[in-house]
């Protein structure tokens, strides 16, 4: 027990340290974890050995993988599915078939394996799991549609690979396998996993409705319930049908991640922390199971298989699946050469090899050696070169930092995101943070006047920034930090007070009034160095006027229709702002003292409108 505890502490500690170092270097962490595992394994320091864990290793790895897959699926929001092009469906169907058969042919030709072992290896290596894709995409940001496609593919392919591999293993070990039996085995496990995952998610959702109104510590219980649901879904499905647990965990994660659960921000933070620990443990431990002798015995044939899988089969599956789609060639090339394999093929291959060795030792050696050789090579090479490949293929979108996650900030963020840019929101209000995250944005919670918060949000790499909090002084201070410490240019800053406007301009910022920013959001134009596209607001800013009017006590209770009746023909009332909520008003909306109404139109007409509104004799 002491030895086991020492090993666990050492593995987790070194794994977390590797991830911290990778994060500081702004590189994917998985290659670092693989290298740590190779160093600690039997042919390195020999600190970690399979016998240390005994028969419990498969259970520990299985539960850990289920939680990791659940976490990845939980983060897969409906917005991500909507952003993913229709070609994603072809990638997880036609692409999987091409990868499966192409890999099997390569193993058969270059290593001389039986068709059974070749097909089993091909089934395992279709997986491009979230355990490797998500960490890469967290530091190598690419165009939203590319990232969405890779994320969706990774979740679904993990499930497909695990279940397809089980079906193929049963075919390999069965006396007279048939295609019908393999298909039934695959469909049965997929159905079991989907049903059990959905039931567990439904039960947990019901419990959340109760917990939300409980007098005890609801956020803490919410985190524990979510973690338990992943384990329960996996364990129940495994009991009913072996290797259906991955499908159950993924299903439960997707359903709960889109169920608008209470305390979602707390849950997300907790899951991220747990996943960091589990990734450290599982990747390192599984890598230590690799024997260099098993890899070396594959010889040049093994090298040929790796080259075929990474340089021929994967690109072929991507280009066939995306033929005629909106993806351009650089998008396809990036998806072709950044598709590392992850934990699922490693864990399942290890378990299958133990059983396969009893009647086909050579086949077991080929299976384990090929799977781990592809995993190590793809993770280290593709993961390590991901940033360089993104730059080479020019799939990295401009990074936009939006400070202020209120209504206007989120509206502008949507417009930037629709233009294919990477959005980082900074907000200190917990409610606004949760709203932004539920809308699918990356939201950093903290005070933007703290340089550390801006640095964590990626200010050093920002191509432009928009500062739209409700306080002019805060906006000016944040602008000063962005311009002087992080050299961001341009910085568009909300400033209504004349002194704030002057200070922002002196700092090199580009002031915009709150009413202008509201209109940017309404028309769908985002602030850029130059006007990105023409529109009525563009022409208005060039030739007309935009003014905002604070409703005095004398106008309180009047309807918007009554106010509009006093306006000249070439002036329009376009927005009504109450508190931090801005909307296009209806005619029967009644004004309240302190509301802000925004007018647009010809300069003379807008001036006349303001004069009429301030003329108490008209009311």
N, C-alpha and C positions, 0 to 999 in steps of 0.2 A: 504493500500500500504506500509506503514511504517513497519507493522508487517511482510509482505511478504518479503520485502527487508532484514529485520533483520534475518529472517529464512534462506534465501538463502545464505547470507554472513556467517552465523554461520555454516551452513551445509557444504558449500564449504571449509571454513577455517579449520574446524575440520577434514574434509575428507582428505584434502591435508596434514595436520599435521600427520594424521594416516598413510598415504602412505609414508611420509618422515621417520617416525619412523620405519615402516616395512622395508624400504629400508636400513636404517642404521643397522638394525638387520639382514639384508639379509634373510627376510622372506616374503612370499606372502602377499600382502596388503589387499586382499579381506576379510579374516577373521577379520581384524582390522576394516574395514568399516562396516561390519555386526554388530559387537559389538557396534560401535558408534551409528548405527541406532537404535539398541535395547535400548541403554541408553537414546536417545533423544526422543523416541516414547511416545505414550500416557501413557504407563504404566511405563515409566522411568521419565525423567524430563518434559515430555509433552511439549517440545519446538516446536516440529513439529506435526501438526495434519492435517488430510486430508482436512478439511474445509479451511485451510490456503490458499490452491491453488485453491479451487473451481473447476469449470468445466475444467480449463486449465491443470489440472495435467496429464490427459491422453495424451494431445497434447504434453506437455513438455517432458514427458517420451518417447513418440513415436519418436519424433525427436532426442532426445538424444540417444536412442537405435540405431536408424538408423545411426547416425554418428559413434557410437562406432563399430557397425558391419562393416560399410564401412572402418573404420580404420584398423580393423583386416583383412578384405579381401584385402585391399591395400597392406598390408605387406606379403600377401600370393603369393610369387613369383613362377614363372614356375619351378625354381630349387627345390622349396619345393615340388611341385607336383611330380617332377621326383624322388626326394629322398624318397617319400612316397611309401612303397611297394604296390604291387598289391592288397594285402589283405585289403587295405584301402577302396577299392570299396565295398568289402563285408561288411566292418564295417558300412558304411553309407547306406547300403541297407538291407542285412540280419540282421545285428546288430540292426538297427533301428526297424525292425519288431519284433525281439525278445524282445527288451526293451519295445516297445509299448504294445505288448500283455502280456508280463510278469508283467509289472507294473499294467496293467488293472486288471489282475487276482488277484494280491495281494490286490488291493483296494477293489475289489468285495468280496474277501474271508474274509479279516480281518476287514473291516469297514462296510460291508453289503450295499455298495452303489449300485445304479442301474447300469446296464451295460452302459448306456449312460454316466453317470458321471465318471464311471471307465475308459472307453475308452478315454474320454476327458482328464482325469488326466494323463493317460498313454501317450497320444500324446504330452502333454506339457513337460513331464519329459524325453523325449528322447534327449532333448537339453543338450549338454555339450559345452556351448558357449565360444567364444574367450574372452569374458569379464572376465572369471575366469581362463581359461586355459592359455592365453597369460601371465598374470601377474605371474602365478606360474612358467611357463617355463622360464621366464626372470630371475628368481633367482635360480631356481632348474634346472640346465642344465642336460639333459639326452642325450642318444645316438641319433644322427641325425634322424635315421629312426623312432624312437619312437616319438620324438618331431614333426617330419613332419606329422606323422599319426594323432597325437592328434590335431595338428593345423588344418589340412584339415578337419578332422571329426567335429571339433568345428564350423567351418564356415558353412559347409553344414548342420549340424544338427540344427543350429539355424533357418535356412530357413525352413527345413523340419518340425520342431516342430511348428513354427508359422503357417504355411499353413495347416498342418495336423490338428492342433487344431481348426482352423476355420472351416475346413470341418466337423470335428466331432461335433462342436458346432451347425452347421446348421442341422446336423443329429439329435442331441438331441432335438432341438426346432422344427423340422419339424414334421408334423402329420404322414406321412408314409415314413420314410427314406429308401433308398435302397443303396446297395453297389455301384451301377452305379452312383448315384447322388453324393455320397461322393467322388468317384474317379474323377468325372468330376469337382467338386469344387476344389479339390486339384490340378489337372492338369491345370485348368484355371488360378488360381492365380500364380502358378509357371511359366507358360508361360508369363503371363502379366508382372510379375516382371522381368523375364529374358530379355524380349524384351525392356521394358522401360529402364531398367538399361543399356543395351547395347547401346540404342539410345543416352541416356544422356552421356555415356562415349565417344561415337563417336563425338558428338557435342563438348564436352569439349576438346577432342584431337585436333579438328580443330581449336578451339579458342587458344589452346596452341601454335600451329604453327604460329598464328598471334601475340600472346603476346610475343613470344620469340624474335621477331624482333621489338618490340614496343619501342619507346624512353622513355616511362614512366617506373615506378618502377615495372619491370616484376616479380621479386621474390615475392613481396608482393601480386601482383594480382594473381599470380599462386596459392598461399596459399588460398586466398579467393575464387577463382574459384573452387578449389577442395572441400573446405568445402561446398560451395553452391551446388555443384553437388550432394552431399550426400542427402541434404535436398530436392532438386528438384526431384531426382529420387524417394525418399521415398514418398513425397507428391503426385506426379503425379500417381504413382502406387496405392496409397491408394484411390485416387479419382476414379480410374477405377475399382479396385477390392479390397475390404477391406482386410487388412493384407497381401497384396502383396508387401507392401513397404519394408519389410525386404529382400525379394528376390531381389528387384530392387537395394537396397543399396549394397548388397553383390555382385551382378553382376557388377555394376559400379565400385566397389572397386577393384575386381579381374582384370577387363579389364584395368583400368587406372594404376594399380600397375605394370602391365607388358607391358606398352606402351612406356617405355623409355622416360617419360616426361622430359622436361627441368626443372631445379631447383628441382630435386627430393629430394636431401638432405635437402633443405629448407622446402619442403613440409612435409617430414617425421618428422622433428623436430617439426614443427608447429602442426601436427596432434597428435603427442605424448603428447604435452602440453595440447591441447584441450581435449584429451581423459582422461587425469588425472583429469581434472576438472569435466568432465561429469560423470566419474565413481564415483567420490566422491559424487556428487549430487544424481545420480540415485540410487545407491546401498543404500545409507543412507535413502533417502526418501521412497523407496519401503519397506525397512525393518521396518520403523516406522509405516507402515500400518498394521503390524502384531499384532494381539491381542493374548496375552498369553492365554486368555480364549478360543479363537478359537482353539489354539493348544492343550490345556489341555482337551477339550471336546473329542478329538480323543482317549485319554486314551492309554491303552496298544495296542489297534488295530493300532493306529498311529505309535507307536514304532515298531510294527511288520512289518508294511508297509515299513518304513525307512530301517529296517534291510534287508528285502527281496529285496528292490530296490538296495541298495548299496552292499550287501554281496552275493546276489544270482543272481539277474537279470543281473546286469552289468557284472560280471565275466562270466556268461553264454553267453551273447551276444559277448563278446570279444573272448572267447575260440572257440565258434562256427564259428565266422567270420574269425579267423586266423588259423583254422585247416588246417594243411598241408602247412602252409606258412613258411617263413624264420625266423619268430619271435620265439625266444626261450621262455622258461617258465618264466624267470624273466621279460622279456619285457611284456608278457601278464599279469602278476600279477600287474606290475606297472600301465598299462593302465586300469586294472580292478578296482583298488582301488584309482586312482587319476582321477576322472571324475566328478568334482563338477558341479552342475547346476547353471545357471546364470540369467541374467536380463530378457531374453525373456520369460521364463515360468513365472517369477514373474509378469512382466508387463501385459502379456496377461491374466493370471489367474485372476488378479485384475479386469480387464475390464470385463471379462466374468462373474465373480461372481456377479457383479452389475446387470446384466441382468438376470442371473439365479435365483437370490433371489426372483424375482417377481412370479415365479411359482414353484420353488423347493428350498426353504430356506435351507433344510437339505443338499441337494446336493451341494449347493453353499458353505456351511460351510465345507463340506468334501473336496471340490475342493481346496479352498484357504488354509485350514489348512494343507492338505497333501502336496501341492506344496511347501509352505513356510517351512514346517518342513523338507522336503527333501533338499531344498536349504540351509537352515541354517546349518543343520547337515553336509551335504556334503562339504560346503564351509569351515566351521570352522574346522571340523575333518580332511577331506582329504586335504584341503589346508594347514592347520597347520602342518600336518604330512608328507607333500609331500617330504621335504628334507630327513627326516628319512626313508621314504619308498624307496626313490631313493638309499640311502646308503644300506638299507637292501637287496634290490633286485639287487644291484650292476649294475644299469643302467646309472650311472653317468660317462661320458667319461672323459679321461684325458683332462685337459685344456692346450692349447698351446697359448702362447702369441707371435705374430709375429709383430715385430717393423719394419716398412717399408712396405708401401702398393704398391710398384712398381711392375714391371713385375715379378721379382724373388720372392718377398714376396707373391704375389697372387698365383704364381705357386706352391710354397711350401705349402701355405695354402690349396690349392685344394688337394694336396696329403695327408696332415694331415686329412682333412675333409673326404676324401675317406676312410681313415682308421678308421673312426668313432670317431674322436676326436673333441673336441669343440675348435673353433678357435676365437681368439680375435685379430683383426688387429689394429695397432696404426699408424696413418699417419697424417701429418700436411698440406699437399698440398690439397686444395679443390678439384681439378680435380681428383686426385688419390683417394680421399675419395669417391667421387660420383661413380667412376668406380668400386671401391671395393664393394660399397653397391649395385650397379646395378648387380654385379656378385653374389649377395646373401650373402655376408659376413657381419658380425657385425664389423663395422669400427668405432673406436673412433678417433675423430678429435682432434688433439692437439700435442704439442711438447713433445716427449717422454723423454726429459731431465728434465721435470718437474715431480717430484714424485707424485703430485696429479693426473696427467694424467695417469700415470702407475697404480696408485691405483684404479682409476675409471675403468680402463680396466681389472681389476681383477688380477693384478700382485701378490697380496698376496696369491691367491689361485692357481697360475699357476704351472703346473707340469713340464713344460719346456718352454724355450723361444728361439726364433731365432731372432737375431738383424741384419737386412740386409739393412739399409739405405745406401746411396751412399757415406757417409762421415766417414772415419775411426775414427776421433776424437769423433764424435757423438756416434758411435757404442761403443767405449770404455767407454764413460761417461755413457751411458745407461746400459752397462754391469755392471759397478761399482754400480749403483743404484739397479739393479736387484739382484746382489749377496749380497750386504751389507745391504740394507734396507729391501728387500723382501725375501731374502734367497732362491732365485730360483736356482734350480740345476737339470739338466744342462742348461747352457746358451751357445748356439752356436752363434758365432759372426763373422760377415764379417770383415776381416782385411787383407789388402794387404800390407801396410807399415810394414817393419820389427819391428820398434819401437812399433807400435800399436799391432802387434802380441805378442810381449814380454809382454806388459802391460796387455793385455787381459788374457794371460796365468797366470800372477801373481795374477790377480783378481779371478782366478778360472774359467774363461771362456774357451770355446773351439773354438779357432780361425779356420775359414775356409776362403780360398781366394774367391774372387768374382767368378773366373772361376769354382771353385769346386761347389759353390752354384748353378751356372747356370746349371751345369751338374746334380746335385741332382734333380733339377726341371725337366730337360729333361728326365732322366731315370725313374722318378717317385719314387725316394727314398727320404725319408725325414730324416734329422738329428735326431738321437736318441742316447740314452746312449750306445747302442750296435747296430751293423748293423742289421736292422730288417729283411732284406731278401737279398739273394745273387744276384749279377748282374754283368754286365761287368764293371761298375764303381767300385764296391766293390773290384773286383780282381785287377783292375788297380791301385787303391790307395794302394794296398798291394804290388804289384810287378812292377808297371809302373810309369809313370810321367804325370802330367798335367801342361802345361805352357801357359801363356798368352803373346801375343806379340802386342805391339802398332805399328800401321802402320806409317812408316816414310813418309816424303814428296815424296821420290823416288818411293814408291810403289803405291802412289795415282793414281787412274785411271786404275790399273791393275784389271783383273777379278779374281774371286775365282778360276776358272779353271786354269788360268796361274800360280797362287800360288801353287795349288795342284800338278801341273806338276813338281815342284821343290822339292817335299817332298819325303823322303825315303819311302820304302814300309810299314814299321811298324809305321808310324806316320800319324795321321788323323787330318784334320781341321774340328772341330765339331760345333763351334759357331762363330757368328759375332756379336759384340756388338757395337752399335752406339748410343751415349748418354746413356739413360737408357733403350734402347730397345735391347733385345737379341733374335737372331733367328738362326735357322739352315740355312746357306746360300745356294743359288742356284749357279750353275756354272757360270752363266752370271752376277752375282752381281758384281758391281765394288766397289773397296775399296776406302775409303776416308782417308785423313790424320787425325790421331787421333783415327781411328777405333781400336777396340781390337779384335784380333782373337785368339781363344783358340785351342790348339793342345793336343791330347792325344796319348799315345802309349808307346812303350818300352822306357826306360829312354835314351838309347843311340840314338835311332831314333829321339826322340823329340829334343835332344840336337843338332843333325845334322841338323834338320829342321830349328832351330833358327839360326844356323850359316849360312845356305844357304840364309835365308831371309835377313840377315844383310850384305851379300856380294853384294855390289853394282855392281860388275862386271857381275853378272848374269842377271842384268836388263838393 
